[in-house]
Amino acid sequence: MAVFKRYKGKRITSKHKQWKNAAWWIEFKSGEHHVFQRSAADTEGEAESEEKQLKVEFDKQPGLRKNARLTFGEFVDNHYLPLSKLKKKSYRDDKGRAEVLKREFSGMLLRQIKSTHVERLKVALLGKETSRLTPRTGATVNRYVHLLSAILHRALKDGYVSSNACKGVAKEKEAGNREQYLKDDQEGRLLSALVGNLAFLRPAIILALGTGMRKSELTRLKFEHVNFSSLDVSYRVDNRDVPIPPNCILVEKSKNAKPRIIPMNEAVRSTLQELVEGAGGDDLVFSFARNGVSPSTLRSGFTKACDIAGVTYGTKQTGGIIWHDLRHTFATRLREQGIHQLEIMDLMGHSSQAMVKKYAHQTPAAAQRAVNSLRPPVSEVLDLTDELYIC
């Protein structure tokens, strides 16, 4: 076993004038495998510790020797992303963020990644300008680290590495949760603005407010997901039949990859019945060809409608509303009506009650009703000003 420094591909001694600028390297044999790699160490002692740790890992897990030269980029492209494409709805997000991670770990072996590299990644990403010309926030950096952790967890599970370098790495601070939802007067003004070339938005906004469906769920909704009848109907999801009760909508796949059922209120039902006229059973409820709806037209149209209605738009504006806040509005109104958190969780498609708290906000009216419900004191206060006491 040996640790040494190399400069421009050549092994050097401490007498070399570039000794301080050169990198430490590790070389040893494990079975029939020859390990020869650059170290992340800054000192000779750190390089020797890394060498010993690697030797132990190779001796304990022979499978590591087989994949010793696998780079981070190769694992992401050939192992992680193909699985993500098959199993995750967030594949497009994974693919985009993975490109950034591959650039940061360019040419680096998968098993070389340590917690120090994760910390450096956070520093490299935080505050840097994004493609949208905005500084990258702590929340966004956490998403990159979360993806890196998922990649390394997969590698650990498959025997390519012996540990997850992200374990124990602290998250970046995130801005407080946005507690924005559409107030009643804002909703009235917004709906009044949906005329003329903005009329196409009305059905989608009514469904968003009445079901809490995400924009992506609305644009994937089919008429066969809607049961207008008085009997259960079945729909095939992942090779099993999912019953859709009467007067209900099936969201085929929520963000947690599970189907969920949402009952229709009167406004949602009548809106969908108007849309179903002339459409086939397997048609999408919303499409650009049928009714001018697409993710881009929803975004641009909603921005314009808010401007006309005098509703502040955008996450950077105080009190600003975005499309996703329609989902917050749905959850907040359920909470205002005293609906149990577990019911809200099911209707929203959340996997925990903690997520419900981020969406279902306290309203002044609900707080006032809660205070008004308090009972007055049992005992009465006696007026003793006219009483005379003799001691």
NUTIFI-223766 format. One record per residue (C-alpha): residue in three letters; x, y, z. Coordinates in nm, 3 decimals, m for minus. Each point is the difference from the previous one (the first is absolute). Layout:
BEGIN
{rec "ALA",{X,Y,Z}} ...
! end
This chain:
BEGIN
{rec "MET",{0.000,0.000,0.000}} {rec "ALA",{0.120,0.353,m0.073}} {rec "VAL",{m0.104,0.364,m0.004}} {rec "PHE",{0.195,0.252,m0.202}} {rec "LYS",{m0.032,0.324,m0.193}} {rec "ARG",{m0.020,0.042,m0.375}} {rec "TYR",{0.040,0.309,m0.213}} {rec "LYS",{m0.095,0.002,m0.369}} {rec "GLY",{m0.017,m0.379,m0.003}} {rec "LYS",{0.337,m0.054,0.165}} {rec "ARG",{0.078,m0.120,0.350}} {rec "ILE",{0.201,0.261,0.193}} {rec "THR",{0.184,0.036,0.331}} {rec "SER",{m0.015,0.270,0.264}} {rec "LYS",{0.297,0.173,m0.165}} {rec "HIS",{m0.204,0.079,m0.311}} {rec "LYS",{m0.081,0.373,m0.035}} {rec "GLN",{m0.368,m0.081,m0.065}} {rec "TRP",{m0.031,m0.228,0.304}} {rec "LYS",{m0.257,0.222,0.174}} {rec "ASN",{m0.218,0.025,m0.312}} {rec "ALA",{0.009,m0.370,m0.085}} {rec "ALA",{m0.277,m0.249,0.089}} {rec "TRP",{0.025,m0.308,0.218}} {rec "TRP",{m0.053,m0.339,m0.164}} {rec "ILE",{m0.072,m0.346,0.140}} {rec "GLU",{0.121,m0.331,m0.138}} {rec "PHE",{m0.047,m0.355,0.130}} {rec "LYS",{m0.113,m0.347,m0.105}} {rec "SER",{m0.316,m0.176,0.117}} {rec "GLY",{m0.015,m0.356,m0.124}} {rec "GLU",{0.059,0.019,m0.371}} {rec "HIS",{m0.109,0.360,m0.017}} {rec "HIS",{0.246,0.288,m0.018}} {rec "VAL",{m0.129,0.320,0.165}} {rec "PHE",{0.164,0.315,m0.132}} {rec "GLN",{m0.191,0.322,0.060}} {rec "ARG",{0.022,0.365,0.097}} {rec "SER",{m0.075,0.077,0.365}} {rec "ALA",{m0.219,0.279,0.133}} {rec "ALA",{0.242,0.047,0.291}} {rec "ASP",{0.192,0.320,0.074}} {rec "THR",{0.268,m0.160,0.216}} {rec "GLU",{0.202,m0.321,m0.003}} {rec "GLY",{m0.173,m0.119,0.317}} {rec "GLU",{m0.344,0.048,m0.154}} {rec "ALA",{0.112,m0.186,m0.313}} {rec "GLU",{0.126,m0.293,0.208}} {rec "SER",{m0.330,m0.012,0.194}} {rec "GLU",{m0.194,m0.001,m0.327}} {rec "GLU",{0.223,m0.278,m0.132}} {rec "LYS",{m0.062,m0.216,0.309}} {rec "GLN",{m0.374,0.057,m0.018}} {rec "LEU",{m0.008,m0.095,m0.367}} {rec "LYS",{0.202,m0.315,0.069}} {rec "VAL",{m0.247,m0.106,0.273}} {rec "GLU",{m0.298,0.069,m0.227}} {rec "PHE",{0.152,m0.201,m0.286}} {rec "ASP",{0.080,m0.293,0.229}} {rec "LYS",{m0.351,m0.005,0.149}} {rec "GLN",{m0.188,0.051,m0.328}} {rec "PRO",{0.162,m0.177,m0.295}} {rec "GLY",{m0.274,0.145,m0.219}} {rec "LEU",{0.160,0.341,0.037}} {rec "ARG",{0.311,m0.121,m0.179}} {rec "LYS",{m0.206,m0.094,m0.304}} {rec "ASN",{m0.141,0.352,m0.027}} {rec "ALA",{0.304,0.189,0.125}} {rec "ARG",{0.034,0.208,m0.318}} {rec "LEU",{m0.369,0.091,m0.034}} {rec "THR",{m0.037,0.378,m0.020}} {rec "PHE",{m0.282,0.199,0.152}} {rec "GLY",{m0.122,0.104,m0.346}} {rec "GLU",{m0.002,m0.358,m0.128}} {rec "PHE",{m0.207,m0.119,0.295}} {rec "VAL",{m0.250,0.285,m0.040}} {rec "ASP",{m0.045,m0.056,m0.375}} {rec "ASN",{0.004,m0.381,m0.004}} {rec "HIS",{m0.159,m0.090,0.332}} {rec "TYR",{m0.185,0.278,0.183}} {rec "LEU",{m0.176,0.197,m0.277}} {rec "PRO",{m0.140,m0.310,m0.179}} {rec "LEU",{m0.163,m0.105,0.329}} {rec "SER",{m0.123,0.354,0.062}} {rec "LYS",{m0.161,0.008,m0.344}} {rec "LEU",{m0.188,m0.321,0.074}} {rec "LYS",{m0.111,0.074,0.354}} {rec "LYS",{0.001,0.373,0.074}} {rec "LYS",{m0.234,0.273,m0.116}} {rec "SER",{0.278,0.247,0.074}} {rec "TYR",{0.230,m0.156,m0.264}} {rec "ARG",{0.031,0.324,m0.197}} {rec "ASP",{0.108,0.184,0.315}} {rec "ASP",{0.245,m0.279,0.082}} {rec "LYS",{0.147,0.011,m0.350}} {rec "GLY",{0.051,0.377,0.003}} {rec "ARG",{0.154,0.010,0.346}} {rec "ALA",{0.215,m0.305,m0.073}} {rec "GLU",{0.171,0.194,m0.278}} {rec "VAL",{0.109,0.261,0.255}} {rec "LEU",{0.122,m0.273,0.238}} {rec "LYS",{0.194,m0.172,m0.277}} {rec "ARG",{0.178,0.326,m0.081}} {rec "GLU",{0.092,0.049,0.366}} {rec "PHE",{0.135,m0.356,0.030}} {rec "SER",{0.145,m0.016,m0.351}} {rec "GLY",{0.228,m0.301,m0.044}} {rec "MET",{m0.023,m0.089,0.368}} {rec "LEU",{m0.036,m0.364,0.102}} {rec "LEU",{m0.329,m0.084,0.166}} {rec "ARG",{0.162,m0.148,0.309}} {rec "GLN",{0.227,0.304,0.045}} {rec "ILE",{m0.284,0.232,0.097}} {rec "LYS",{0.021,0.094,0.367}} {rec "SER",{m0.188,0.241,0.225}} {rec "THR",{0.260,0.270,m0.068}} {rec "HIS",{m0.092,m0.012,m0.369}} {rec "VAL",{m0.368,0.042,0.091}} {rec "GLU",{0.085,0.308,0.206}} {rec "ARG",{0.200,0.141,m0.291}} {rec "LEU",{m0.295,m0.066,m0.230}} {rec "LYS",{m0.226,0.209,0.224}} {rec "VAL",{0.248,0.288,m0.001}} {rec "ALA",{0.036,m0.023,m0.379}} {rec "LEU",{m0.378,0.013,m0.056}} {rec "LEU",{m0.128,0.241,0.265}} {rec "GLY",{m0.066,0.351,m0.127}} {rec "LYS",{0.124,m0.071,m0.352}} {rec "GLU",{m0.207,0.134,m0.289}} {rec "THR",{m0.242,m0.249,m0.154}} {rec "SER",{m0.131,m0.024,m0.357}} {rec "ARG",{m0.284,0.227,0.113}} {rec "LEU",{0.256,0.265,0.098}} {rec "THR",{m0.090,m0.029,0.368}} {rec "PRO",{0.233,m0.102,0.286}} {rec "ARG",{m0.028,m0.364,0.105}} {rec "THR",{m0.170,m0.023,0.341}} {rec "GLY",{0.062,m0.231,0.293}} {rec "ALA",{m0.317,m0.193,m0.082}} {rec "THR",{0.126,m0.069,m0.353}} {rec "VAL",{0.342,m0.108,0.127}} {rec "ASN",{m0.175,m0.243,0.235}} {rec "ARG",{m0.178,m0.154,m0.298}} {rec "TYR",{0.334,m0.066,m0.170}} {rec "VAL",{0.140,m0.157,0.316}} {rec "HIS",{m0.317,m0.207,0.037}} {rec "LEU",{0.047,m0.135,m0.353}} {rec "LEU",{0.367,m0.072,0.066}} {rec "SER",{m0.099,m0.187,0.315}} {rec "ALA",{m0.256,m0.204,m0.198}} {rec "ILE",{0.267,m0.087,m0.259}} {rec "LEU",{0.249,m0.109,0.266}} {rec "HIS",{m0.269,m0.192,0.187}} {rec "ARG",{m0.071,m0.193,m0.320}} {rec "ALA",{0.372,m0.062,m0.046}} {rec "LEU",{0.029,m0.120,0.361}} {rec "LYS",{m0.297,m0.231,m0.040}} {rec "ASP",{0.149,m0.149,m0.317}} {rec "GLY",{0.343,m0.048,0.158}} {rec "TYR",{0.193,0.263,m0.195}} {rec "VAL",{0.097,0.205,0.306}} {rec "SER",{0.034,m0.075,0.370}} {rec "SER",{m0.168,0.315,0.137}} {rec "ASN",{m0.218,0.298,m0.091}} {rec "ALA",{0.212,0.315,0.015}} {rec "CYS",{m0.308,0.219,0.046}} {rec "LYS",{m0.090,m0.162,0.331}} {rec "GLY",{0.045,0.251,0.279}} {rec "VAL",{0.050,0.299,m0.231}} {rec "ALA",{m0.209,0.291,0.129}} {rec "LYS",{m0.265,0.160,m0.219}} {rec "GLU",{0.025,0.358,m0.115}} {rec "LYS",{m0.235,0.249,0.162}} {rec "GLU",{m0.321,0.052,m0.194}} {rec "ALA",{m0.234,0.296,m0.010}} {rec "GLY",{m0.313,m0.029,0.209}} {rec "ASN",{m0.299,m0.183,m0.143}} {rec "ARG",{m0.215,0.221,m0.224}} {rec "GLU",{m0.341,0.031,0.162}} {rec "GLN",{m0.183,0.128,m0.307}} {rec "TYR",{m0.352,m0.092,m0.102}} {rec "LEU",{m0.272,0.171,m0.201}} {rec "LYS",{m0.231,0.215,0.213}} {rec "ASP",{m0.372,0.006,m0.081}} {rec "ASP",{0.009,0.351,m0.144}} {rec "GLN",{0.305,m0.087,m0.211}} {rec "GLU",{m0.175,m0.306,m0.137}} {rec "GLY",{m0.301,0.209,m0.100}} {rec "ARG",{0.213,0.253,m0.185}} {rec "LEU",{0.207,m0.273,m0.163}} {rec "LEU",{m0.303,m0.191,m0.131}} {rec "SER",{m0.150,0.325,m0.132}} {rec "ALA",{0.318,0.054,m0.204}} {rec "LEU",{m0.035,m0.336,m0.177}} {rec "VAL",{m0.183,0.124,m0.306}} {rec "GLY",{0.093,0.038,m0.365}} {rec "ASN",{0.339,m0.151,m0.077}} {rec "LEU",{0.039,m0.100,0.367}} {rec "ALA",{m0.325,m0.197,0.020}} {rec "PHE",{0.188,m0.325,m0.067}} {rec "LEU",{0.149,0.028,0.351}} {rec "ARG",{m0.332,m0.012,0.187}} {rec "PRO",{m0.058,m0.381,m0.005}} {rec "ALA",{0.358,m0.075,0.107}} {rec "ILE",{m0.012,0.254,0.284}} {rec "ILE",{m0.337,m0.130,0.123}} {rec "LEU",{0.139,m0.354,0.008}} {rec "ALA",{0.321,0.109,0.172}} {rec "LEU",{m0.197,0.183,0.272}} {rec "GLY",{m0.253,m0.281,0.039}} {rec "THR",{0.233,m0.301,m0.008}} {rec "GLY",{0.349,0.119,0.100}} {rec "MET",{0.146,m0.171,m0.305}} {rec "ARG",{0.347,0.102,m0.111}} {rec "LYS",{0.047,0.161,m0.340}} {rec "SER",{0.165,m0.319,m0.131}} {rec "GLU",{m0.291,m0.210,0.129}} {rec "LEU",{m0.253,0.225,m0.170}} {rec "THR",{0.177,m0.023,m0.336}} {rec "ARG",{0.012,m0.383,0.027}} {rec "LEU",{m0.365,m0.038,0.105}} {rec "LYS",{m0.215,m0.211,m0.236}} {rec "PHE",{m0.378,m0.015,m0.020}} {rec "GLU",{0.012,m0.372,0.084}} {rec "HIS",{0.149,0.106,0.336}} {rec "VAL",{m0.331,0.172,0.084}} {rec "ASN",{m0.301,m0.196,0.123}} {rec "PHE",{m0.328,0.187,m0.056}} {rec "SER",{m0.211,m0.315,0.060}} {rec "SER",{m0.164,m0.132,0.316}} {rec "LEU",{0.207,m0.322,m0.001}} {rec "ASP",{0.367,m0.079,0.052}} {rec "VAL",{0.213,m0.027,m0.312}} {rec "SER",{0.347,m0.154,m0.023}} {rec "TYR",{0.312,0.134,m0.160}} {rec "ARG",{0.321,m0.195,m0.055}} {rec "VAL",{0.305,0.148,0.173}} {rec "ASP",{0.331,m0.191,0.011}} {rec "ASN",{m0.165,m0.335,m0.077}} {rec "ARG",{m0.270,0.031,0.263}} {rec "ASP",{m0.356,0.126,m0.007}} {rec "VAL",{m0.062,0.318,0.196}} {rec "PRO",{m0.368,0.067,0.078}} {rec "ILE",{m0.127,0.353,m0.066}} {rec "PRO",{m0.304,0.066,0.225}} {rec "PRO",{m0.300,0.195,m0.130}} {rec "ASN",{0.050,0.375,m0.044}} {rec "CYS",{0.378,m0.034,0.036}} {rec "ILE",{0.319,0.070,m0.194}} {rec "LEU",{0.297,m0.233,m0.017}} {rec "VAL",{0.344,0.158,0.004}} {rec "GLU",{0.185,m0.286,m0.165}} {rec "LYS",{0.341,0.081,0.147}} {rec "SER",{0.068,0.254,0.270}} {rec "LYS",{0.346,0.134,0.072}} {rec "ASN",{0.048,m0.295,0.236}} {rec "ALA",{m0.073,m0.233,m0.298}} {rec "LYS",{m0.325,m0.120,0.157}} {rec "PRO",{m0.353,0.053,m0.136}} {rec "ARG",{m0.248,0.204,0.203}} {rec "ILE",{m0.374,0.068,m0.010}} {rec "ILE",{m0.154,0.348,0.022}} {rec "PRO",{m0.378,0.053,0.032}} {rec "MET",{m0.151,0.269,m0.225}} {rec "ASN",{m0.184,0.301,0.137}} {rec "GLU",{m0.276,0.160,m0.203}} {rec "ALA",{0.227,0.252,m0.174}} {rec "VAL",{0.254,m0.265,m0.102}} {rec "ARG",{m0.265,m0.244,m0.122}} {rec "SER",{m0.188,0.253,m0.213}} {rec "THR",{0.328,0.131,m0.147}} {rec "LEU",{0.110,m0.350,m0.099}} {rec "GLN",{m0.341,m0.082,m0.146}} {rec "GLU",{0.028,0.304,m0.226}} {rec "LEU",{0.347,m0.107,m0.109}} {rec "VAL",{m0.098,m0.361,m0.072}} {rec "GLU",{m0.240,0.096,m0.280}} {rec "GLY",{0.140,m0.123,m0.331}} {rec "ALA",{0.302,m0.168,0.161}} {rec "GLY",{0.096,m0.367,m0.007}} {rec "GLY",{0.032,m0.200,0.321}} {rec "ASP",{0.378,m0.026,m0.021}} {rec "ASP",{0.053,0.362,m0.101}} {rec "LEU",{0.195,0.238,0.220}} {rec "VAL",{m0.226,0.245,0.180}} {rec "PHE",{0.248,0.281,m0.070}} {rec "SER",{0.214,0.031,m0.311}} {rec "PHE",{0.119,0.283,m0.218}} {rec "ALA",{m0.179,m0.147,m0.303}} {rec "ARG",{m0.340,m0.031,0.176}} {rec "ASN",{m0.017,0.301,0.228}} {rec "GLY",{0.331,0.187,m0.024}} {rec "VAL",{0.135,m0.135,0.329}} {rec "SER",{0.364,m0.095,0.044}} {rec "PRO",{0.253,0.053,0.283}} {rec "SER",{0.136,0.309,m0.178}} {rec "THR",{m0.344,0.156,m0.076}} {rec "LEU",{m0.111,m0.061,0.358}} {rec "ARG",{0.307,0.181,0.128}} {rec "SER",{m0.017,0.294,m0.240}} {rec "GLY",{m0.380,0.027,0.018}} {rec "PHE",{m0.005,m0.011,0.380}} {rec "THR",{0.262,0.275,0.017}} {rec "LYS",{m0.208,0.222,m0.228}} {rec "ALA",{m0.326,m0.079,0.184}} {rec "CYS",{0.156,0.095,0.335}} {rec "ASP",{0.118,0.328,m0.148}} {rec "ILE",{m0.349,0.084,m0.132}} {rec "ALA",{m0.164,m0.104,0.329}} {rec "GLY",{0.239,0.206,0.210}} {rec "VAL",{0.138,m0.311,0.172}} {rec "THR",{0.373,0.017,0.072}} {rec "TYR",{0.184,m0.272,m0.190}} {rec "GLY",{0.334,m0.171,0.070}} {rec "THR",{0.200,m0.155,0.281}} {rec "LYS",{0.232,0.299,0.030}} {rec "GLN",{m0.284,0.245,0.063}} {rec "THR",{m0.150,0.058,0.345}} {rec "GLY",{m0.332,m0.184,0.008}} {rec "GLY",{0.062,m0.130,m0.352}} {rec "ILE",{m0.204,m0.291,m0.137}} {rec "ILE",{0.111,m0.270,m0.244}} {rec "TRP",{m0.197,m0.287,m0.157}} {rec "HIS",{0.113,m0.249,0.265}} {rec "ASP",{m0.162,0.220,0.265}} {rec "LEU",{m0.339,m0.114,m0.132}} {rec "ARG",{0.092,m0.336,0.152}} {rec "HIS",{0.086,0.178,0.327}} {rec "THR",{m0.341,0.168,m0.021}} {rec "PHE",{m0.177,m0.337,m0.028}} {rec "ALA",{0.178,m0.136,0.309}} {rec "THR",{m0.047,0.321,0.198}} {rec "ARG",{m0.376,0.005,m0.061}} {rec "LEU",{m0.029,m0.362,0.108}} {rec "ARG",{0.179,0.086,0.323}} {rec "GLU",{m0.223,0.305,0.044}} {rec "GLN",{m0.300,m0.232,m0.012}} {rec "GLY",{0.146,m0.215,0.277}} {rec "ILE",{0.089,m0.297,m0.223}} {rec "HIS",{0.235,m0.245,0.173}} {rec "GLN",{0.365,0.006,m0.103}} {rec "LEU",{m0.008,m0.364,m0.110}} {rec "GLU",{m0.285,0.076,m0.241}} {rec "ILE",{0.188,0.299,m0.139}} {rec "MET",{0.311,m0.216,m0.035}} {rec "ASP",{m0.191,m0.259,m0.207}} {rec "LEU",{m0.169,0.260,m0.220}} {rec "MET",{0.330,0.178,m0.065}} {rec "GLY",{0.196,m0.318,m0.064}} {rec "HIS",{0.253,0.073,0.273}} {rec "SER",{0.196,m0.272,0.176}} {rec "SER",{0.016,0.172,0.340}} {rec "GLN",{m0.198,0.240,0.218}} {rec "ALA",{0.307,0.223,0.013}} {rec "MET",{m0.057,0.084,m0.367}} {rec "VAL",{m0.362,0.090,0.077}} {rec "LYS",{0.122,0.271,0.237}} {rec "LYS",{0.198,0.158,m0.285}} {rec "TYR",{m0.311,0.028,m0.217}} {rec "ALA",{m0.298,0.040,0.233}} {rec "HIS",{0.050,0.345,0.153}} {rec "GLN",{m0.183,0.160,0.289}} {rec "THR",{m0.246,0.269,m0.107}} {rec "PRO",{m0.115,0.298,0.209}} {rec "ALA",{m0.363,m0.113,m0.028}} {rec "ALA",{0.083,m0.348,0.130}} {rec "ALA",{0.204,0.146,0.285}} {rec "GLN",{m0.289,0.233,0.092}} {rec "ARG",{m0.248,m0.289,0.003}} {rec "ALA",{0.237,m0.199,0.221}} {rec "VAL",{0.021,0.286,0.250}} {rec "ASN",{m0.376,0.059,m0.012}} {rec "SER",{m0.061,m0.365,0.084}} {rec "LEU",{0.162,0.035,0.341}} {rec "ARG",{m0.251,m0.024,0.283}} {rec "PRO",{m0.033,0.288,0.249}} {rec "PRO",{0.119,m0.061,0.358}} {rec "VAL",{m0.239,m0.214,0.207}} {rec "SER",{m0.002,0.229,0.304}} {rec "GLU",{m0.141,0.353,m0.005}} {rec "VAL",{0.176,0.307,0.131}} {rec "LEU",{m0.189,0.148,0.298}} {rec "ASP",{m0.026,0.375,0.050}} {rec "LEU",{0.090,0.057,0.365}} {rec "THR",{0.037,0.376,m0.012}} {rec "ASP",{m0.320,0.055,0.204}} {rec "GLU",{0.072,m0.271,0.257}} {rec "LEU",{0.120,0.098,0.347}} {rec "TYR",{0.234,m0.229,0.185}} {rec "ILE",{0.070,0.036,0.375}} {rec "CYS",{0.310,m0.174,0.130}} 
! end
